[in-house]
Amino acid sequence: MDTQLIYIGILKRQSGDYYAMGESIIQIKNLYKTFGSGESAVRALEDINLDIKQGEIFGIIGLSGAGKSTLVRCMNLLERPTSGDVIVDGKNMTQLSEKELRLARRDITMIFQSFNLLMQRTCLKNVCFPMEISSVPSSKAKKRAEELLEIVGLSDKADAYPSQLSGGQKQRVAIARALATDPKVLLCDEATSALDPTTTASILSLLKELNEKLGVTVVVITHQMSVIEEICSKVAILDGGRVAEVGTVEEIFSNPKTDAARRLVYPGGVTESQIPASSRAIRISFNGGTVHEPLISSLAIDCGVKVSILAADTRSIEGKLFGTMVLSLPDDPNESAKALNYIKSRPNIAVEEVEYDG
């Protein structure tokens, strides 16, 4: 498998289509999308600005109705923006003719939640399909399709039909088909939403491997924060058709600045109404310290101060701790000050007081 991946990567570099890491591959500028007109018009996207670098795994996340799927379909002009620019590989997609757009879409392919396989074609024929449209000779298309099926781990399913495959296998065929035109960008629209957790993990692992070995940029549309933290390097939070926040995954998890980001990052976080009346509480944010630094027990041992945990929503990302915890401080002002000073002295932790709002 690795040999095939490296082989294809070499072909891409020889063709002159291989980008240096860090260059922009997708630029979205002042993008608006409105459905309908007049009083019944619905503005799905409003003033979207994004810059996605070559080689990134870029996540776009939001709750249902946030505009995620509309945005990803605007990236390859399956939905035409009402206004604004979508620049992919230096080409303004909104200004291309239909013929030029068909050619440009070979560089920005897509996989879907529902797989969208052709049910009357075998796996091999499904992967061949985009090459047939591009007039690739059948012998060359067949060889390429066989290589791609081996890459996604389904070389033994070449003659099987989609109805004979599991959900994860169908998505692997869809990924192989999306790679058939040697794209620079792979758009994934809720690609794992219909899969169980184990299968989801295997598909995300495959996408990460393809990104690392082929250099293909991956744009992941999802409502699942677990998907973002698993493979993405950068993330945009979409809320009500607007970009609420953009940053590295570590930045967003360690210090979400907007309510939209906080709702997604810490869905189980405590609200002020849950804090007992007359309590003095603080919210602490873990900003990337190691998971082996026990704050609460250290506070009790080093200072002799005990605190109550009102709520916690933390997670480990690559061995670093992110999340929030709400603590009720002791009633004694001296004990409370001692605990607060100790916590503030700890590295990779931010502290803010939470007022009770009865």
C-alpha positions in Angstrom: 0.0 0.0 0.0 2.7 2.5 0.9 4.5 1.7 -2.3 1.4 2.6 -4.4 0.9 5.8 -2.5 4.5 6.8 -2.9 4.3 5.9 -6.6 1.3 8.1 -7.2 2.9 10.9 -5.2 6.0 10.7 -7.5 3.7 10.9 -10.6 2.1 14.0 -9.2 5.4 15.7 -8.6 6.7 14.8 -12.1 3.6 16.2 -13.6 4.4 19.6 -12.1 1.1 19.7 -10.2 2.6 19.1 -6.7 2.5 22.2 -4.5 4.8 23.4 -1.9 3.3 23.2 1.6 1.9 26.5 2.9 0.7 28.0 -0.4 -3.0 28.9 -0.7 -5.0 26.4 -2.6 -8.5 27.7 -1.8 -9.4 31.3 -1.2 -12.9 32.4 -0.5 -13.6 36.1 -0.6 -16.7 37.9 0.5 -18.9 35.0 -0.4 -22.7 35.3 -0.1 -25.3 32.7 -1.0 -29.1 33.5 -1.0 -31.8 31.0 -1.9 -35.0 32.5 -3.3 -35.9 36.1 -3.7 -38.0 38.8 -2.1 -39.7 38.2 1.2 -39.1 34.5 1.0 -35.3 34.8 0.4 -33.1 32.8 2.7 -29.5 34.0 3.2 -27.5 30.7 3.7 -24.0 32.2 3.6 -23.0 35.8 4.5 -19.6 37.4 3.9 -17.5 34.2 4.1 -13.7 34.7 3.9 -11.4 31.7 4.2 -7.9 30.9 3.1 -7.0 27.2 3.0 -3.4 26.2 2.5 -2.1 23.4 0.3 -1.5 20.2 2.4 -3.8 21.1 5.2 -6.6 19.0 6.6 -9.1 21.9 7.1 -12.2 21.4 9.1 -15.5 23.3 8.8 -17.9 22.6 11.6 -21.2 24.0 12.7 -24.6 22.9 14.0 -27.4 21.8 11.6 -28.4 24.7 9.4 -25.2 26.6 9.8 -24.5 26.5 6.1 -21.7 23.9 6.0 -22.9 21.8 3.0 -23.8 24.9 1.1 -20.3 26.3 1.6 -18.6 23.2 0.5 -20.8 23.0 -2.6 -19.8 26.6 -3.4 -16.2 25.6 -3.4 -16.6 23.5 -6.6 -19.5 25.5 -7.9 -22.1 22.8 -7.5 -23.8 25.7 -5.9 -23.1 29.0 -7.6 -22.6 31.8 -5.1 -24.9 34.8 -5.2 -21.8 37.0 -5.0 -18.1 36.8 -4.0 -15.1 34.8 -5.3 -14.0 31.2 -5.0 -10.4 30.8 -6.1 -9.0 27.3 -6.4 -5.5 26.7 -7.6 -5.3 30.3 -8.8 -8.5 30.1 -10.9 -11.6 32.1 -10.0 -14.2 29.4 -10.3 -17.1 31.9 -10.6 -15.6 33.3 -13.8 -15.0 30.1 -15.7 -17.1 28.9 -18.6 -19.0 25.6 -18.3 -16.2 23.8 -20.1 -13.5 25.3 -18.0 -15.4 24.6 -14.9 -15.7 20.9 -15.8 -11.9 20.7 -16.2 -11.3 22.6 -13.0 -13.5 20.2 -11.0 -11.0 17.4 -11.7 -8.7 19.2 -9.2 -11.4 19.6 -6.5 -13.3 16.3 -6.1 -15.9 15.3 -3.5 -17.1 12.5 -1.3 -20.5 12.5 0.3 -22.3 11.1 3.3 -24.5 8.9 1.0 -21.5 7.7 -1.1 -23.3 8.3 -4.4 -21.9 5.2 -6.1 -23.4 3.9 -9.3 -25.3 0.8 -8.1 -25.3 -1.0 -11.5 -21.5 -0.8 -11.8 -18.8 -2.8 -10.0 -16.4 -1.2 -7.7 -13.8 -1.2 -10.5 -16.2 0.4 -12.9 -17.2 3.0 -10.4 -13.6 4.1 -10.0 -13.1 4.1 -13.8 -16.2 6.3 -14.3 -14.5 9.8 -13.9 -11.7 8.7 -16.2 -14.1 7.5 -18.8 -15.7 11.0 -18.8 -12.2 12.4 -19.2 -11.6 10.1 -22.2 -8.8 8.2 -20.5 -8.1 5.0 -22.6 -9.9 2.0 -21.0 -6.7 0.0 -20.4 -5.1 2.9 -18.6 -8.2 3.7 -16.6 -8.5 0.0 -15.5 -4.9 -0.1 -14.3 -5.3 3.2 -12.5 -8.6 2.0 -10.8 -6.9 -1.2 -9.7 -4.1 0.8 -8.1 -6.6 3.1 -6.3 -8.6 0.1 -5.0 -5.4 -1.3 -3.6 -4.6 2.0 -1.9 -8.0 2.1 -0.1 -7.7 -1.6 0.8 -10.3 -3.0 -1.5 -8.3 -4.7 -4.3 -10.3 -7.9 -3.5 -13.6 -6.1 -4.2 -13.0 -5.0 -7.7 -15.8 -7.1 -9.2 -18.2 -6.6 -6.3 -21.2 -4.3 -6.6 -22.0 -1.5 -4.0 -25.0 -3.5 -2.6 -22.5 -6.2 -1.5 -20.4 -3.7 0.5 -20.5 -2.3 4.0 -20.9 1.4 4.6 -17.2 1.8 5.2 -16.3 -0.2 2.1 -18.6 2.0 0.0 -16.9 5.1 1.3 -13.5 3.7 0.5 -14.7 3.1 -3.1 -16.0 6.7 -3.2 -12.6 7.9 -2.0 -10.8 5.8 -4.7 -13.2 7.3 -7.3 -12.5 10.8 -6.1 -8.8 10.3 -6.4 -9.0 9.0 -10.0 -8.4 12.4 -11.5 -5.3 13.2 -9.3 -7.1 16.0 -7.5 -5.3 18.7 -5.5 -8.3 19.0 -3.1 -10.6 16.4 -1.6 -13.9 17.8 -0.2 -15.6 15.6 2.4 -19.2 16.5 3.1 -20.2 14.7 6.3 -18.3 11.7 4.9 -18.4 9.7 8.1 -21.8 10.7 9.5 -23.5 7.5 8.4 -20.8 5.3 9.8 -20.2 3.6 13.1 -17.4 4.9 15.4 -14.9 2.1 14.4 -15.5 2.5 10.7 -15.3 6.3 11.1 -11.9 6.0 12.7 -10.7 3.8 9.8 -11.9 6.3 7.2 -10.4 9.2 9.0 -7.1 7.3 9.3 -7.2 6.7 5.5 -7.9 10.4 4.8 -4.9 11.4 7.0 -2.7 8.9 5.2 -3.7 10.1 1.8 -3.0 13.7 2.9 0.4 12.8 4.2 1.5 10.6 1.3 -0.1 12.4 -1.6 -0.1 15.9 -0.4 -3.8 16.3 -1.3 -5.6 19.0 0.7 -8.6 17.7 2.6 -11.5 19.9 3.5 -13.7 18.2 6.1 -17.3 19.3 6.6 -18.8 17.9 9.8 -21.0 18.6 12.9 -18.8 16.2 15.0 -16.1 17.8 17.0 -14.5 14.4 17.5 -13.8 14.3 13.7 -12.1 17.7 13.9 -9.9 16.8 16.8 -9.0 13.5 15.2 -7.4 14.7 11.9 -7.7 18.4 11.3 -4.9 20.9 11.6 -7.1 24.0 11.2 -10.8 24.6 11.8 -13.5 27.2 10.9 -16.6 27.5 13.1 -19.7 28.3 11.0 -22.7 29.8 12.8 -25.8 31.1 11.1 -24.2 31.3 7.7 -21.2 33.3 9.0 -17.7 32.3 10.0 -17.6 32.8 13.8 -14.0 31.8 14.4 -11.0 30.4 12.5 -7.8 29.0 14.0 -5.7 25.9 14.6 -7.4 23.1 16.4 -5.3 23.7 19.4 -6.1 27.4 19.5 -9.9 26.8 19.2 -9.9 24.1 21.8 -7.7 25.9 24.3 -9.4 29.3 24.0 -12.7 29.5 22.0 -13.5 33.2 21.7 -17.1 33.0 20.5 -20.3 31.5 21.9 -20.6 29.4 18.8 -17.2 27.9 19.3 -17.8 27.3 23.0 -21.0 25.5 22.3 -19.2 23.1 19.9 -16.0 22.7 21.9 -17.6 22.3 25.3 -21.2 21.1 24.8 -21.3 19.7 28.3 -19.9 22.9 29.9 -21.6 24.3 33.0 -23.9 27.3 32.7 -24.1 30.0 35.3 -27.6 28.9 36.3 -26.1 25.6 37.5 -23.8 27.2 40.0 -25.2 27.0 43.6 -26.4 30.3 45.0 -23.8 32.0 47.2 -21.0 29.9 45.8 -17.8 31.4 44.5 -16.9 29.6 41.4 -14.1 29.8 38.8 -13.8 28.4 35.3 -10.4 27.1 34.3 -9.3 26.4 30.8 -6.7 23.8 30.0 -4.5 25.1 27.1 -2.3 22.2 26.1 -0.5 21.0 29.2 0.3 17.3 29.6 -2.4 15.0 30.7 -0.3 13.8 33.6 -0.5 17.0 35.7 -3.2 16.4 38.3 -4.4 19.9 39.3 -7.0 19.1 41.9 -4.9 16.5 43.9 -1.9 18.8 43.6 -3.9 21.7 45.1 -4.9 19.5 48.0 -1.4 18.2 48.6 0.6 21.4 48.1 -1.9 23.9 49.7 -4.1 21.7 51.8 -7.1 23.3 50.0 -10.1 21.2 48.8 -12.4 22.4 46.0 -15.5 20.9 44.5 -15.8 20.1 40.8 -19.1 21.5 39.5 -18.6 20.5 35.9 -15.8 19.3 33.6 -15.4 18.9 29.9 -11.9 18.0 29.0 -10.1 15.9 26.3 -6.7 14.8 25.3 -5.4 15.7 21.8 -2.0 14.2 21.0 -1.1 13.9 24.7 -2.1 17.5 25.5 -5.0 18.5 27.7 -7.7 20.8 26.5 -11.1 21.8 27.9 -12.7 23.5 30.8 -13.5 22.7 34.4 -15.7 24.7 36.8 -14.7 24.6 40.5 -16.5 25.8 43.6 -13.9 27.5 45.9 -14.0 27.3 49.7 -16.2 29.7 51.6 -13.2 30.9 53.7 -11.7 33.9 51.8 -8.1 33.0 52.8 -8.5 29.5 51.6 -10.2 30.7 48.5 -7.4 33.2 47.7 -4.8 30.5 48.3 -6.5 28.1 45.9 -6.9 30.8 43.3 -3.2 31.9 43.4 -2.0 28.3 43.2 -4.2 27.6 40.1 -3.1 30.8 38.4 0.6 29.8 38.9 0.2 26.6 37.0 1.3 26.5 33.4 -1.1 26.2 30.4 -4.1 27.2 32.5 -6.3 30.3 32.2 -8.7 31.3 35.0 -11.9 33.4 35.1 -14.4 33.9 37.9 -18.0 32.7 37.2 -20.7 34.8 38.8 -23.9 33.2 39.9 -26.9 34.5 38.1 -29.9 33.4 40.0 
